[in-house]
């Protein structure tokens, strides 16, 4: 049975080696100018250093170019892809066909992972992008376990699934926070809002707190809970899902290391000793819960319920 890759999104270059020790097989990094909802900002020097560190340990690095691109950024794509080719990135994560076309021109041998975050909901679309050049499809977070298994059974590309972390509920390219505070006459007080990661929308009726932040790609509202499927990996392992992703957005490095260690153990057991995995999976979930902030309970996202749009 093939062992799925354990993919983690680190917050900085300093995370790479600790996460390697914790069991990560691959990393997704990037900078806001090109990537969407990244766990940390990686300059070109950071990208180069992260790739050097990961490769020295036999691990892979994928670089995010899945932002929403307007005309003014198109001319930047070829130069950035040329840089990624030079530093030997293992793959580019893209959503916009403009990135695919630029990669064909500049780095035709570069592996491409298709990731639009919301529209990878059927295997036919995954295969469409596979025939265009993508080697992997990153599935939407809002589909069920049965749909994931069915998509893997019919996919002509690798399949990546997020198994841990928060998910985006809403994005606008507008600076909604900035516009709101400026309307309130508080612009000077929140001029560093793009560096703030501790703001919430508070739903008193449901006692939920939704993390909200701005970056170069606009305003993002995140889920009040974190996905955790550490006790439900077996079916996806048996189906041959290629990559399990831990999303590190708005997480501390220590948290990511601890969670990565737990998923490393879970994946290894699910592949090598399924019976033992069944025996310890509840304990693994309990350990994951111990690392959660009080205001962020764990749940299973849409893995076991119908998506309602």
C-alpha positions, 0 to 999 in steps of 0.5 A, a space after each residue: 500500500 502506498 504511503 500518502 505524502 504528509 504536506 505542511 504549510 510552514 510559517 517561516 524558514 525556521 519551521 522547515 527543519 523542526 517539521 522535517 524532524 516531526 515527519 513532514 514529507 513536503 512543504 508549500 510556501 510562497 509570498 502574498 504577491 503570488 500565493 493565496 492564504 499562506 501560513 507565512 510570507 516567504 521572500 525569494 531568499 526565503 524560498 531559496 533557503 527553504 528549498 535548500 534545507 528541505 532538499 538536504 533532507 530529501 523533502 520537497 517544496 511546492 511554491 504557491 502561485 494560486 492567487 487571483 491575478 489581475 492584468 498588472 501582475 501577469 507580466 510578473 509571472 514568467 520572471 517568478 517562474 524562472 526564479 523557481 526553476 533556478 532554485 529547483 522548486 519541486 512544483 508550482 501550485 496554480 489556479 489561474 490558467 495564466 500561470 500554466 501558460 507562463 510555466 509552459 513558456 518558461 519552465 516546461 518541465 516544472 510540475 504543476 499542482 492545480 488548486 483553486 480551493 473551491 472548484 475541484 469538486 469532481 474527478 472530470 474537472 481534475 482530469 481536464 486540468 491533468 490533460 492541460 499539464 497539471 500533475 496533481 489536483 487539490 480537492 475542495 474542502 467542502 466535499 464528502 469522504 465518499 466523493 473524495 474516494 470516488 474522485 481518486 478512483 477516477 482521477 488521472 492525476 495525484 489527489 491532495 486532501 486537507 486533513 487538518 487546519 482551518 478553512 476559508 469561508 469567505 474572500 473578497 479582493 476588497 480591503 473590507 477591514 480597512 474600508 470599515 475602519 476608515 469609515 469609522 475614522 480609525 484608519 491610523 489606529 489600524 494601519 498595521 492591520 495586514 500584520 494583525 492575525 488576532 482579529 475575529 468576527 464574533 457570532 454571539 448567537 452561536 458563540 463562534 469566533 471567525 478569524 478575519 484578516 487582510 493581506 495583499 489578496 484582500 479580506 479573508 474570513 476563516 472557519 471557527 473550527 479546525 478540521 481534524 481527520 486524524 482518526 478517519 484516515 484509513 479509507 483515504 489511505 486504502 483509496 490511494 489518496 496521494 497527499 494529506 495536507 496540514 494547513 498552518 495558517 494562523 498557527 504557531 510553529 510549536 502547534 504545527 510541529 506537535 500536530 505533524 508528529 501526530 499525523 506522521 504516526 497516524 499515517 504510518 500506522 494506517 499504512 503499515 499496521 491498520 489494526 493498530 491504527 484502529 486501536 490508537 486512533 481515538 487516543 491520537 484524536 485526544 492528543 490533537 485536541 490537547 493542542 487546540 486553543 480553547 476557542 477553536 474546537 476540532 470537527 470533521 468539516 464536510 467529510 461526513 455531511 452534505 455540503 449546503 451552498 
